[in-house]
């Protein structure tokens, strides 16, 4: 049984329900390697002492405040569906979402043989083979 996204946007429109709002160094490194300063400006590194750093995500670079919806989510014109504008480089927390049955019931369905159905920027939904490659 695998997750199929409904593209309703609930996971990204209601970030208070997301299970994590921080990223690890692998996401930071990915964005640096891909020259994604546009993403990195929405990250707030917090020094926890003794070399430990936690990187909170989706902090408004102009105000320093947490956002209530993902800044990379876009509604498709004339449709009640949403896409991720950074799908190719979205953080691990997003690639591994949903984590609970509650989240699945709110944003998608379960069907054998597929991990997820996603919508790339300009095309319709497509199936991907594993939850970690995209």
C-alpha angles and dihedrals in degrees: 000000000000138000123261117194119226091202089231092139094226094128091055100032092055105042092166086076095051112108095227137022100185133082132211128234093269090067092047090050092048092052092047092049090050092046091239100160086151089067096038092058087065091057123093113200112207119199108224094182132255091057095302116134129183117199114209114200136218097029110155106248092211099049105020089229129129113258122231095216133032111270091216097056116106130186115230111242114264092356135097091231134099137210135200113243091202097042094133091056104023116146124268091251088062095042090054096044129147102055101167138045088241091061092046092053091050100046112019151353137257121244132165119256102022131086097195144336111225136176117230117211101273106015140061127267121304134182121247125204102226137016095235104052097067 
